[in-house]
């Protein structure tokens, strides 16, 4: 697994490692009956059609993202250079759409404060509630 550290609290995982942790957390959520949220920060193509960001911009993006999530959350590339992600483990109180909206707004605000305008303009924040199937304990 490949990762680098954004700060003292978080490691940023490459796409394969991030998807590995996502699969583990999804299975864990299914067993426990908890909800699981996937936070995605999509990078849209610029005016020249380039859909990626450079290493310094990626570092700034992940440093900002790390300020929005708990230490136990996994962050990394969902799609290398195109979508950053965070696996939000433990579900939250309140109706799922409201929770997703509030998390998305908080993350968008933090990214807006910490990233240069040229990067900010290319980001789209989405929060997806991953449906988990409760495990049939009698099967």
N, C-alpha and C positions, 0 to 999 in steps of 0.2 A: 504494500500500500504506500502511496505517495502523498505526503502532506507537507505544508509549510506553516509556520506560525504567524498569525496576524498580530498578536499581542501575547500577554502572559496567559490569557484565558482560552484562546481558540486556535485550533489548527484548521487549515483549509485543505480539503481533500480534493484530489483529482477526480475526474468523472467516474472512473471504474470504482474507486474506493467509496465515493459518495453514494453511488447506486447500490453498492454492497451494503452500506450502513442503512440506506433507505429500506432495502429488502428485510434486513434484520428487524428494524423498528416496526415495519408493517406486520411482520409475523408476531412480534411481541404485542402490538396493539390488538391483533386478532385474538390472541390468547387471553388478554386481560379485559377485553371489551371496551377499551378506551378509544377515543378518537385520535386521529393523527392528521396533522396539517403539514402540507408541503408549501413552503414559501419559495416563490420563484421571482428572480429579478432578471427579466429578459432584456437583452441588448439589441435594439433595433438597428438596422443598417444606417450608416450616415449618408450624406448626399452623394457620395461616390460609390455607394453600394457595399461598403465594407461593413460587415456585421460583427466585428470583434473590437476589442479594446486592447491597448498595450499593457505591458506588465505593471507599470507604475499606476495606471488607472485601475487595473484589476486589484492591486494591493489596496488602493484607496477604497474601492468598492467593498472588499471583504472586511477591511478595518471598520468601515461604517456599519456594515451588516452585523459584525460581531458585537457592536454596542447595543443592538436591538434584541438580541436573543440571550437566553440563559447559558451559563457555562456548559451545561449538559447537552445542549443542542449541537447537532452536527451541521457544519457548513462546508460548502465546496462547489465544484462545478457540476451542475446537472447536465449541461452540454458545454463542453470546453470552449471558452471564449465567447459563448452566446447566451448562456443562462446560468446565473449563480443561484444556489439554492440553500435552504435550511430546512432540516427536518425538525418540526416542532412536536415533540413527544408528549405527552401527558394530556392532551385535550384541554379544554378550558370551560369555565362556567358560562352560562348564557346560551342563547340559541346560536348554532354554528354559523349562520350567515353573518350575524352581528359580530361575532368574535373574529371571523375572517376579515371583515371590513375594517374593524378597529386595528387589527394587527397590520393590515396592508397600509392603512393611513399612517400609523406610527413609523413603519419602516420607510415609506415614501418621504415622510417629513425628515427623518434622520439622514437619509441619503441626500435630500435636497440641501441640508445644512452643511454636509461634509464633502460634497463632490463638486468639481468644477462644472460650470454651466454646460459646456460642450458634452460632458459625459451624462449629466443629469437629463438632458434633453433626449437622450437615446434610451432611457430606461423605462421599463414598464414593470410594475410590481403586481404580482398575483398571489393569492393565497388559496390553495385548493384543499378541501377536506377530502382525504382519501377514505373511501368507504372500506370498512373492514367487515369481513364476514365472521360472525361469532362462531366459534368452534363448537360443533355438536359433541357434547361430552359423552353421549351414549352411543355414538357410531363406532 
